[in-house]
């Protein structure tokens, strides 16, 4: 059991929660441009499993990688770090 890897966890903002048991999370990262050496913001949308439908749009959440749940989902919601300010 010592060979098991720890699951990756990342933080992002909920973009959509219109589906049942699913959310779409936008994850931002900064990469350095290879030629111009300027930092550029890149983002990725990830579908995650939210079994209790607890997250709402604008919330900052932590998600972790799991075994594939469906065709597009292989992440699951761990915690809601900050609720959206409405």
N, C-alpha and C positions, 0 to 999 in steps of 0.2 A: 504494500500500500504506500510505501514511501515514494514510488515513482509517479503518483498522481500529481498533476499540476494544479495549482491554485487557479480558480476561475477568474478571468479578467473582469474588473469592474470599471465602469466609466460613468461620468456625470454629464447630464444634458438637460435640455428644456423640452417639455412636452409640446408638440406641434398640433397633434390631433388626438381626440379620444372618442371619435364617433362610432367606433366599432365595439362590439361586445367582447370583453376580456382582452382587448388589445389597445396599445397606444403607439404613437409614432414620436420618437425622440430625436431631436436635432443635437448632434454633437459637434462642437466647434474645436478646431485645432489650428495652430500657427505653424507654417512651414517656411523655411528660408528659400527664396528663389535661387536656383542654381547659378544664374548669370548675374543678376542684379543685387543679390545678397539682401534684399528687402524681405521682411516677414510678411507673408500673405495669409489671410484667414481663409481656411477651407472648412467646409461643413459636410456632414454625412447624416442622412436620415436612417434611423434604425427602428424596426418594429419590435416591440417588446410585449411580453405577456403580463397583463394586469388582472389577476383573477377576481379581485374585489371591486374593480372599476373605481378605484380610489383617486387616481390622478386626474387632474383637470388641466385644460390648456393653460400654458404659462408657468406651470409648476417646475421647479428644479428637482430632478430625480436622479437616483443612482440605480443603474441597471447592471446585471451580471450575465455573463455568457453561460448558456446551458446547452444541453442536447437539443437538437431541432424539435420544435413543438409543431410547426407546420412548414409550408413551403417557404414562407418569408420570415418566420419567427424563430430565432435561436437565442433570444435574450429574455430575461425576466426581471420584473421590478423588484428591487430590494427595499428601497425606502424613498419617501418623499422628503427631501431636504428642506425645501422652502416653498410655501404655498404662494400662488400668484397674487399680486396686489391689484385688486380691482377697484 
